[in-house]
Amino acid sequence: MKLVLASKNQKKLVEMNDILSHLGVEVCSEAEAGVDVDVEETGTTFEENSLLKAKAVMEASGLPAIADDSGLCVDCLNGAPGVYSARYGGEGLSDEERYRMLLENMRGQMTRTAKFVSVITCCFPNGDVLSARGECAGTIAYAPMGEGGFGYDPVFFVPEMKKTFAQLTAEEKNAISHRGKALEAFKVKLEDYLNHV
Ligand code: IMP
């Protein structure tokens, strides 16, 4: 089975294929499916935005489509940046400018608990929808550490590993990350679904 990934992010494509290829599922890019969909993320939850993206690409391509919507929720900021993680501080900022702004907004805060959330949704042309959520708990460091990863990785500290996401290898991160967990949960649901259709 072929699934179209509703994203232009090459890293997500590789990660999804790594986990789902064992089911005989191939995840292809929008470009490979001949579509270029720009979805406005108007939802207020990860579930809503994930569904919006997958549905739009399924409708444009006529093929089953899979989307991930993710973000960082910081407790002392009442869950911000949340679904606005990619746009926190405005559209034109770099990843580094964004996490530096986060650190600035948390200056003097002793309660630094946070979590990453990922919701994977798959929409099928017959109207069926599968969805799975994954979370990873951590704290926001006082200063960035590490060079790997992307986004807020240098400031997201995982106490059990005593490292930020940016200090983990891709394999270590995938094993504990919100997206890794959502994908594993999704894989179980997809396997069950494929056995019953
Ligand atoms: P999305 O691609 O619309 O789901 O936006 C997710 C945003 O959340 C990204 O642009 C990052 O800023 C942030 N984010 C999601 N997952 C991660 C992660 O694993 N590490 C660092 N930042 C992440």
Boltz pocket constraint, residues with backbone or C-beta under 6 A from the ligand:
constraints:
  - pocket:
      binder: B
      contacts: [[A, 68], [A, 69], [A, 70], [A, 71], [A, 72], [A, 82], [A, 85], [A, 86], [A, 116], [A, 117], [A, 149], [A, 150], [A, 151], [A, 152], [A, 153], [A, 165], [A, 177]]
      max_distance: 6.0
